[in-house]
Amino acid sequence: MGKDRKHMRKVREKRIESVGKQIDKHEDKIEKEKGRKDTTRAYWRKEIDEKFSKTIEEDEEYLEEN
């Protein structure tokens, strides 16, 4: 069991880091790019707010518990 927790901790830490990078990329797109039909600035903002922020919060909660 301890091995699984250690592995999950590592996975979550890496995911927090990669999601942070993805948020940075999206924020750059919001600032620099105009947007297209299906990928507008509002879409990128929504994705950051709903998807990425939620993932980071869940992973940080997991790390605090374990």
Summary of the structure (lengths in Angstrom):
residues: 66
radius of gyration: 14.9
end to end distance: 12.3
largest distance: 48.8
contacts: 156
relative contact order: 0.16
helix: 85%
strand: 0%
